[in-house]
Amino acid sequence: MRCYVFPGQGTQKKGMGRSLFGRFPDLRRRADRVLGYPIEELCLENPERRLSETAYAQPAIYVVNALHWAAAEEDLPPADFFAGHSLGEYSALFAAGAFDFETGLTLVQHRAELMSQVGGGAMAAVVGVCEQIVQDTLKQHDATGVVIANHNAPEQFVLSGSREELARIKPVFEKVEGVRGFVPVRVSGPFHSPAMAPAAARFRSLLASVDVGEPRTPVISNVTGRPFGPDAQDVRTLLAEQIVQPVRWTDCIRYLRDAGVSDFTELGESQMLTRLIDRITTAPEPAPDPRRDLIERIRREILQPEIGDEALDFDADASFRQLGLNSIIYVRLARRVGTALGIQVKPDIIFQHRSCAALADYLLTREDVARDAAPEAPPITLREYQDERVTALLRDCADGNLSVDRTLEAIRALA
């Protein structure tokens, strides 16, 4: 199977698209009408170094990607899947027929303007270590507001945050064993981080008025690492979320590989994605961690719909009390557990297990909880993690046969 992939911001350069503008003059004219300035001049001459500015770089990359797709349609076999990295996702959706060229360019132009208005931030790539080491280092050094924005490869992650915090932790990461580089990324803001929430909210309003259709060929979402759904609203929702959510490129490529894709072709002006794909497909699969995955699902599928993006960075061991939840929210969270995980729990279960980690540990005692992320795996039970005697006590507590205090006493007695 074959997948065409499109690069995003950071791949812009003077001279991009030089061999294609003359070949597809209609696309150039249509781009000029939408943008209100000559796109060929911007790409070939880079007046006033505008390609270094987000507001100009993103439309330029989208147009050049479209030129490469026009050439690919003439010269290459049809695709089974499309994918794009961050901005490149718009090129993938255009190629898949979710919207026409002008609609996509209009969206990209507004997206770029909104994102460029969020200042005070930057991004930097950490190369050479796994995600856990990156997360642990950020936590140990209290890197306030710095998050992983791009999961580019198993040992390449892009951080997003304030310039001051990234400058502070740069020497920290350079001393971490295994780190081969801490490299600034050519962008103008803290993209794919909670700091972009105002831009995402305004972009969401714009998307509501845009004509979006079902992709004719599956397109993999950066947010979920899975194909966009057939509902146009799913496309709108994920495009808005993508501005504040991390780019899960590693998950995208692993999904495609597992779906049978063996031929990845990068369209555009770089081979950056090709190199990342090689790293992803040749790296060993990480050991499964169902508890970690379940905590992440609790954040994304249960907490986030109720309290917003604050849930995504909420400490796994922190009490829900810090969120100021009321009894109505606990009822709604219990319902979302049923919707997301396919099991029924009472609101008092949520109240008793008032952290993502505690709720995950309880849910792992339930034999009816299975990992959607690995459907081929058997259902998860607590016996994989704890003494069976503890499991039995926790179940008695959950069923109301033991009080919380008596349960804790009994567990302590086992220690």
C-alpha positions in Angstrom: 0.0 0.0 0.0 1.1 3.6 -0.7 0.9 6.8 1.3 1.8 10.3 0.1 3.0 12.6 2.9 3.3 16.4 2.9 5.8 18.5 5.0 4.9 21.5 7.1 6.4 24.7 8.4 10.2 24.8 8.6 10.7 23.5 5.1 10.3 26.8 3.4 13.2 28.2 1.4 13.9 30.7 -1.3 13.4 29.2 -4.8 10.7 26.7 -3.7 8.5 25.5 -6.5 10.7 27.0 -9.2 10.2 24.1 -11.6 6.4 23.9 -11.1 4.9 27.4 -11.2 5.2 27.6 -15.0 3.8 24.1 -15.3 0.6 24.8 -13.4 -0.2 28.5 -14.1 -3.9 28.1 -13.1 -3.0 27.1 -9.5 -0.7 30.2 -9.3 -3.4 32.5 -10.5 -6.0 31.1 -8.1 -3.5 31.4 -5.2 -2.8 35.1 -6.1 -6.6 35.8 -6.0 -7.0 34.3 -2.6 -3.8 35.8 -1.0 -3.8 39.2 -2.7 -0.2 39.1 -3.5 2.0 37.2 -6.1 2.8 33.8 -4.6 5.5 33.0 -7.2 7.4 36.1 -6.3 7.2 35.3 -2.6 8.5 31.7 -3.2 11.2 32.5 -5.7 12.5 35.9 -4.5 11.6 35.9 -0.8 11.3 39.7 -0.7 12.1 41.2 2.7 12.8 37.6 3.9 9.1 37.1 4.4 9.4 33.3 4.2 10.7 33.5 7.7 7.4 34.9 8.9 4.6 32.4 9.8 1.9 34.5 8.0 3.7 34.1 4.7 5.5 30.8 5.2 2.4 28.7 5.7 0.5 29.8 2.6 3.7 29.4 0.5 4.3 25.8 1.7 0.6 24.9 1.1 0.7 26.3 -2.5 4.0 24.5 -3.3 2.7 21.3 -1.8 -0.3 21.6 -4.0 1.9 22.1 -7.1 3.8 18.9 -6.1 0.5 17.1 -5.7 -0.7 18.3 -9.2 2.5 16.8 -10.6 2.1 13.6 -8.6 -1.4 13.1 -9.9 -0.1 13.2 -13.5 3.0 11.0 -12.8 2.5 8.7 -9.8 0.1 5.9 -8.9 -3.0 6.6 -6.7 -2.6 6.8 -3.0 -4.2 4.5 -0.4 -3.6 7.0 2.4 -2.5 10.6 2.8 -0.8 12.3 5.8 0.8 15.6 6.5 3.0 17.0 9.3 1.2 19.9 11.1 0.5 22.4 8.3 1.1 19.6 5.8 -2.2 18.1 7.0 -4.1 20.7 5.0 -2.3 19.6 1.8 -3.2 16.0 2.6 -6.9 16.9 3.1 -6.9 18.9 -0.2 -5.3 16.0 -2.0 -8.0 13.7 -0.5 -10.8 15.9 -1.7 -12.0 17.2 1.7 -12.0 20.7 0.3 -10.9 22.5 -2.8 -7.6 24.3 -3.3 -9.0 27.8 -2.6 -10.8 26.7 0.6 -7.7 25.0 1.9 -5.5 28.1 1.1 -8.1 30.4 2.8 -8.0 28.2 5.9 -4.2 28.1 5.9 -3.9 31.9 5.4 -6.2 32.6 8.4 -4.5 29.9 10.5 -1.1 31.4 9.8 -2.3 34.9 10.7 -3.9 33.7 14.0 -0.8 31.7 14.9 1.5 34.5 14.1 -0.3 36.7 16.6 0.7 34.6 19.5 4.1 35.9 20.5 6.5 35.3 23.3 7.3 31.7 22.5 9.5 29.4 20.6 10.2 25.8 19.8 13.3 23.5 20.0 14.0 19.9 19.0 15.5 17.4 21.5 17.3 14.6 19.7 18.6 11.3 21.1 16.4 10.3 24.0 13.0 8.7 24.5 9.8 10.5 25.5 10.0 9.5 29.2 13.4 11.0 29.6 12.2 14.2 28.0 9.1 14.4 30.3 11.1 13.5 33.4 13.7 16.2 32.7 11.0 18.8 32.2 9.4 17.8 35.4 12.6 17.6 37.5 13.6 21.1 36.4 10.1 22.6 36.8 10.0 23.8 33.2 6.8 25.8 33.5 4.7 25.8 30.4 7.1 23.8 28.3 5.4 20.9 26.6 6.2 18.3 23.9 4.7 19.7 20.8 5.9 17.3 18.1 6.4 13.5 18.5 8.5 13.4 15.4 10.3 10.1 15.9 11.0 7.7 18.8 14.1 9.8 19.8 13.2 13.2 18.4 10.8 15.5 20.1 10.0 19.2 19.7 9.4 21.3 22.8 7.2 24.4 22.8 7.1 27.1 25.4 8.4 30.6 26.3 11.8 31.7 24.9 13.0 32.2 28.4 12.1 28.7 29.6 13.6 27.1 26.6 16.8 29.0 27.0 16.9 28.0 30.6 16.5 24.3 30.0 18.8 24.2 26.9 22.0 23.6 29.0 20.0 21.1 31.2 19.1 18.9 28.2 22.6 19.2 26.7 24.0 17.5 29.9 21.4 14.7 29.8 23.1 11.4 28.8 22.1 10.4 25.3 21.0 13.8 24.1 22.6 14.5 20.8 21.2 18.0 20.2 18.9 20.8 21.5 18.1 22.6 18.2 15.9 25.7 17.8 13.1 25.3 15.3 12.4 28.0 12.6 9.0 29.2 13.9 7.8 32.4 15.5 5.7 31.1 18.4 4.9 28.3 20.8 2.9 26.2 18.3 1.0 23.0 19.3 0.9 24.1 23.0 -1.8 25.4 25.3 -0.5 28.9 24.7 -2.2 28.7 21.3 -5.7 28.3 22.8 -6.9 31.8 21.8 -5.8 31.2 18.2 -7.5 27.8 18.2 -10.8 29.3 19.5 -10.9 31.9 16.8 -10.0 29.4 14.1 -12.8 27.1 15.4 -15.3 29.8 14.7 -14.0 30.2 11.1 -14.1 26.5 10.5 -17.8 26.4 11.4 -18.6 28.4 8.2 -16.3 26.5 5.8 -17.6 23.8 3.4 -15.7 20.6 4.3 -16.5 17.2 2.9 -15.5 13.6 3.6 -12.0 12.7 2.4 -12.2 10.4 -0.6 -9.0 8.7 0.6 -8.2 8.2 4.3 -6.2 11.0 5.8 -4.4 10.4 9.1 -4.9 13.1 11.8 -2.0 14.5 13.7 -4.1 14.8 16.8 -5.2 11.2 17.1 -2.8 9.2 14.9 -5.8 7.7 13.3 -7.9 8.5 10.1 -10.2 11.5 10.1 -13.8 10.3 10.5 -16.4 10.6 7.7 -18.3 13.4 9.4 -17.2 16.9 8.3 -17.5 18.1 11.8 -14.8 15.6 12.8 -12.5 17.3 10.3 -13.3 20.8 11.7 -12.9 19.7 15.3 -9.5 18.1 14.7 -8.2 20.9 12.6 -9.0 23.4 15.4 -7.5 21.1 18.1 -4.4 20.5 16.0 -3.3 24.1 16.8 -3.0 23.4 20.5 -2.4 19.6 20.5 0.9 17.9 19.9 1.7 16.5 16.4 1.8 12.7 17.0 3.7 11.9 13.9 5.2 8.7 15.3 1.7 7.4 16.0 0.6 8.4 12.5 3.4 6.4 10.8 3.0 3.4 13.1 -0.7 3.3 12.3 0.0 3.4 8.6 2.6 0.7 8.8 0.3 -1.5 10.8 -2.4 -0.8 8.1 -0.1 -2.3 5.5 1.6 0.8 4.0 5.1 0.0 2.8 5.6 2.8 0.3 5.9 6.3 1.7 6.4 9.1 -0.8 7.1 12.6 0.4 5.8 15.5 -1.8 7.2 18.9 -1.4 10.6 20.7 -1.1 12.4 18.5 1.5 13.1 15.0 2.6 12.6 15.8 6.3 9.6 13.5 6.6 11.3 10.7 4.7 14.1 10.7 7.2 11.7 10.7 10.1 9.7 7.9 8.6 12.9 5.8 8.2 13.7 6.3 11.9 10.1 5.4 13.0 9.8 2.3 10.8 13.2 0.9 11.8 13.0 1.6 15.5 11.9 -1.2 17.8 8.3 -1.0 19.1 8.1 0.4 22.6 7.1 -1.9 25.4 3.4 -1.5 26.1 2.4 0.5 29.2 -1.4 0.1 29.6 -1.5 2.1 32.8 0.2 5.1 31.1 -2.0 4.8 28.0 -5.1 4.6 30.2 -4.1 7.8 32.1 -3.6 9.6 28.8 -7.1 8.4 27.6 -8.6 9.7 30.9 -7.1 13.1 30.3 -8.1 13.3 26.6 -11.4 11.4 26.4 -12.9 12.0 29.8 -11.5 15.1 31.4 -10.7 17.3 28.4 -14.3 17.4 27.0 -15.5 18.7 30.4 -12.8 21.1 31.6 -10.9 22.0 28.4 -7.2 21.8 27.4 -6.1 22.2 31.0 -6.8 18.5 31.3 -4.0 17.6 28.9 -1.2 18.8 31.2 -3.0 17.9 34.5 -0.6 15.9 36.7 -1.5 12.3 36.9 -1.4 12.2 40.7 -3.0 15.6 41.3 -6.4 15.6 42.9 -9.4 16.5 40.8 -10.2 18.9 43.7 -7.7 21.3 42.1 -10.0 21.6 39.2 -12.9 22.8 41.3 -15.2 20.1 40.0 -18.8 20.0 41.4 -21.2 17.0 41.8 -22.7 17.6 38.3 -19.3 17.3 36.7 -18.6 14.0 38.5 -21.9 12.7 37.1 -20.8 13.7 33.6 -17.3 12.3 34.0 -18.9 8.9 35.0 -21.0 9.0 31.8 -17.9 9.8 29.7 -16.2 6.8 31.2 -19.1 4.7 29.9 -18.9 6.4 26.4 -15.1 6.3 26.1 -14.3 2.9 27.7 -17.6 1.1 27.2 -18.1 0.4 30.9 -20.5 1.7 33.6 -19.3 3.4 36.7 -21.1 5.4 39.3 -20.2 9.1 40.0 -19.0 8.2 43.5 -16.3 6.0 41.9 -14.9 9.1 40.2 -15.2 11.0 43.5 -13.4 8.2 45.4 -10.6 8.0 42.9 -9.9 11.7 42.4 -6.8 11.7 40.2 -6.0 10.3 36.7 -3.6 7.8 38.2 -6.0 6.6 40.9 -8.9 6.3 38.5 -6.7 4.4 36.0 -5.6 2.0 38.8 -9.3 1.4 39.7 -10.3 0.9 36.1 -7.5 -1.6 35.6 -9.2 -3.8 38.2 -12.2 -4.1 35.9 -11.9 -7.1 33.7 -14.2 -5.4 31.1 -11.6 -2.6 30.4 -9.7 -3.2 27.2 -7.1 -1.2 25.4 -8.5 0.4 22.3 -4.9 1.4 21.4 -4.0 -2.3 21.1 -7.2 -4.2 20.3 -5.3 -7.4 19.6 -4.2 -7.5 23.3 -6.2 -9.3 25.9 -8.3 -7.2 28.4 -6.2 -5.5 31.0 -6.7 -6.6 34.6 -5.1 -5.4 37.8 -3.3 -8.7 38.2 -0.8 -7.5 35.7 0.2 -4.7 38.2 -0.7 -5.7 41.8 -1.1 -8.5 44.3 -4.4 -10.4 43.7 -5.3 -9.9 47.4 -5.2 -6.2 46.8 -7.3 -6.6 43.7 -9.9 -8.5 45.7 -10.0 -5.8 48.4 -10.3 -3.0 45.9 -13.2 -4.8 44.2 -15.0 -5.2 47.5 -14.5 -1.5 48.2 -15.8 -0.6 44.7 -18.8 -2.8 45.2 -19.6 -1.2 48.5 -18.8 -4.3 50.6 -15.9 -2.5 52.4 -15.5 1.1 53.4 -12.5 3.0 52.1 -11.0 3.2 55.6 -11.3 -0.6 56.1 -9.9 -1.3 52.7 -6.8 0.8 53.4 -6.3 -0.9 56.7 -6.5 -4.3 55.1 -4.1 -3.3 52.3 -1.6 -2.0 54.9 -1.9 -5.3 56.8 -0.8 -7.1 53.7 2.4 -5.1 53.4 
